[in-house]
């Protein structure tokens, strides 16, 4: 049950980060110069967070599947 709650929270956070990335990419297309560099750094940060969340989600899904088999 706890894994299910944690998985839902990770899924919610994945959606938030993906939305942040979409917004940042839209902003980046409208800007240039120094502001563009800042947004590029924020995009890189969000991609790093997304990768970590996806890895965490996969671990939770894997744990849930092994629990179901037992």
N, C-alpha and C positions, 0 to 999 in steps of 0.2 A: 504494500500500500504506500509506504514512504517513497519507494522508487517511482511509483506512478505520479505522486505529487511532485517529486523532484523533476521528473521528465516533463510534466506540464509546465513547470517554471522555466526549465531550459528552453522548451519550445517557445514560450512567450518571449524570452530574452532573445532568441534567434530572430523572431519576427521584428523586435524592436531594432536590433542591430541591422538587419536587412533594410528596414525602413530608413534608418539613419544613413546607410550607404546610398540609397536611392536619392535622398535629399541632398547629400553632399555632392554626388555626381552631377545633379542638376545645377547646384550652385557653382561647381567648378566650370561648367560650360559657359556660365554667364560672367565669369571673372577672369582677370589676367594678372600677371605679375606676382607681387608679394602675397596677395590674398589667395591666389591660386596655389601657391606653395603651402600655405597654412592648411588649406582644404585638402591638399594631397597628403599632408601629414596626418590629418584627421581620418581620411579614407584608409590609409595604411593601418592606423590604430584600430579602426572598426573592423577591418579585414582580419587583423590578428585576433580580436575578441571573437569574431564570428568563427574562425577556425577552432579556437579553444572550446567554444560552446558546441560546435558540431561534433568535436571529439568527445566531449562530455556526454552529449546526447547518444552517440553511438555506444559508449560504454554502458549507459543506462539501459538502452534497448537490448544490448547483449546480455546484461545481467538479468533483465526481465525474462529473456528467452530461456536462459539456463535455469532460472527459478521455476519456470513453467514446466520444464522437462523433468524436474525432480519430483 
